Amino acid sequence: MTRFPFQRLYVLAVLRLGIAPSEFWGMTPRELFALLKHALPPAPPDRATLEDLIRRYGD
């Protein structure tokens, strides 16, 4: 069983978002993920998207 990454989420919320520890523990997971969604860099494109971009805009 994989453990839920509470420590990692706590560090991201407190250090990256500047949320007070008491606010973090008072948030719902939905609230936290809504904030983190905008604070973290976007995921890199998948292979199909990358190939499509190369096909459309290649040198």
C-alpha positions in Angstrom: 0.0 0.0 0.0 1.3 3.4 -0.9 1.2 6.0 1.8 -0.4 9.4 1.2 2.4 12.1 0.9 1.2 14.3 3.8 4.8 15.5 4.5 5.4 16.5 0.9 2.1 18.4 0.6 2.8 20.1 3.9 6.2 21.3 2.8 4.8 22.5 -0.6 1.9 24.3 1.1 4.0 26.0 3.8 7.2 26.8 1.9 5.9 27.4 -1.6 2.5 28.8 -1.0 3.2 30.5 2.4 0.3 28.9 4.1 0.4 28.8 7.9 0.6 25.3 9.3 -2.7 25.7 11.1 -4.3 26.8 7.8 -2.9 23.7 6.1 -4.4 21.3 8.6 -7.7 23.1 8.4 -8.0 22.8 4.6 -9.8 20.1 2.8 -7.8 18.1 0.2 -9.9 19.7 -2.6 -8.9 23.2 -1.4 -5.2 22.3 -1.1 -5.0 20.7 -4.5 -6.8 23.7 -6.1 -4.1 25.9 -4.8 -1.2 23.6 -5.6 -2.5 23.2 -9.2 -1.7 26.8 -9.8 1.6 26.8 -7.8 3.4 23.9 -9.5 4.9 24.0 -13.0 2.8 22.2 -15.6 3.6 18.6 -16.6 5.8 18.2 -19.7 3.9 17.3 -22.9 3.5 13.6 -23.7 5.2 12.0 -26.7 2.1 12.4 -29.0 1.7 16.1 -28.2 5.4 16.7 -28.8 5.4 14.8 -32.1 2.3 16.8 -33.2 4.1 20.1 -32.3 7.2 19.0 -34.2 5.1 18.1 -37.3 3.2 21.4 -37.2 6.0 23.8 -36.3 9.2 21.9 -37.1 12.2 23.6 -38.7 
